[in-house]
Amino acid sequence: MKVQAPRGVMKTSDITKTENPDLVIDTQNEKPKYRIQLNKVGVKNLKTFVVTERSGIRHHIVPKVEITIDLPAELKGVHMSRLVESMTEELSDQFRVHPSIEELQIKILEGLAEKHPFSRGEVKFDFEFGYTTRTPASDKRTWEVCDVIAITRKANNGPFIHEVEVQVIGNTVCPHCMANNEGLTHIQRAIGKLRVVGSTESIPTYGSMIEVIESSFSSRTYSLLKLEDEILVTKEMHKNPLLVEDVCRNILQHAKDTFSNSDLEMFAEARSLESIHKHDVIAQGRIVTNGD
């Protein structure tokens, strides 16, 4: 006896039809109600796992990823799964150690271009970057962590452009208070940022950017400090009192000296987490190197 499927229950034949790719309705390709071009459409806060090895040092990175493309006025939406697929294919299907974050992002955009048309595409990684250093007096090896944002963009037939921002913690000692208070002054933790924009061959290593920032404070800071280290760091700080403006200019000048052979647009920010005020103070600046 033939049994009919109850009303409201999908039959096997219906399921087969639904899963048939030839019958899929792409609502993304429909016309939108308002024909307005959108600059960025995509996915955000997607986490993944990346292994890189540069200059003989291997890093395991867990970035928060943002992948976006532009959307023409005549299309309703973007095929979001293709954006994610362009990354997962490069990372999962082709699992390997990557030479740099920037080169990985280029591969993602190249793969995306084969799956989804766009005039402007961008991949952004936001992650913590670990590096080693040694304490200044006890000479103990210690791990430090800083924040990195790496962005790769591609527009039309133009070159890949990279934007890298590194943020490092240091400190400042107020020279104004010291000059007016018989050598006594206030000290505070400070945050230095360096952001560089340029082509693939111009982007410096994260380590070199960290060195530029760390050398620009009154003194470096460390996760581990023994007593002899604390004494040395404190003395160094007071021998080198700096305003937040000094730190910002130091970052720009050190970056200019270090990366003078590269074509880069560079932005710096110094932020002092004031110890005797209820507010922070900041200074920002910009400088350009053209390889001369």
Secondary structure, DSSP 8 states (H G I E B T S, - for coil): ------TT---HHHHHHHH-GGG---GGGS--SS---EEEEEEEEEE--EEEEETTEEEEE--EEEEEEEE-TT-----HHHHHHHHHIIIIIT---BS-HHHHHHHHHHHHHHHS--SEEEEEEEEEEEEEEE-TTT--EEEEEEEEEEEEEEETTS--EEEEEEEEEEEEE-HHHHHTTTT---EEEEEEEEEEEEETTT---HHHHHHHHHTTSSEE--S---HHHHHHHHHHHHHS---HHHHHHHHHHHHHHHTTTSEEEEEEEEEE--SSSSS-EEEEEEEEEE--
